[in-house]
Each structure stands twice: as structure tokens, then as C-alpha cells.
Amino acid sequence: MTSAAKKIFEDALALPSEERAELIVALEDSLDASGASLTDAWRAELARRVEAVERGASQLVSGDAVDARLLAALGR
């Protein structure tokens, strides 16, 4: 994820739940135009993950931190 996309994501997390849900739908609709779409299962998974973050059951990790962990695990 680019730094611009990370910033947008962080800003989106600050939105109320209803606005985030609307944003997810709008983004998904924009993918439909390219032939890609989310299945009902993926929509449910996204909703589950957003809810887990909101209640503090999941911790967000930056892409840079994930990359660093992977490189460390691979010994690079």
C-alpha cells in the first residue's frame, strides 16, 4: 500500500461506522466497473474485521511493519 493509500485508510478509520460502511460500498462499486467485485462472504469478512478493530479486539499493523517482520523471518 502506498503512503497516500495508508493516509486515506487512516483517515477513513476515523470516520463513524456508518460512513465507513458507505465508503466501503462506494469503493466496491468502483471495482465493479473494472470487472472485479466483492462476494457476500468478503463483504461479511470486511464488516467483521472493521467491527473487531472498533472494539479493540484487533490491532492494526502498518505495511512497513509487516514487511520488516517478513524480511526478518526470511533472514534478509
C-alpha positions, 0 to 999 in steps of 0.5 A: 500500500502506498503512503497516500493509500495508508493516509486515506485508510487512516483517515477513513478509520476515523470516520463513524461506522456508518460512513465507513460502511458507505465508503466501503460500498462506494469503493466496491462499486468502483471495482465493479466497473473494472470487472472485479467485485466483492462476494457476500462472504468478503463483504461479511469478512470486511464488516467483521474485521472493521467491527473487531478493530472498533472494539479493540479486539484487533490491532492494526499493523502498518505495511512497513511493519509487516514487511520488516517482520517478513524480511526478518523471518526470511533472514534478509 
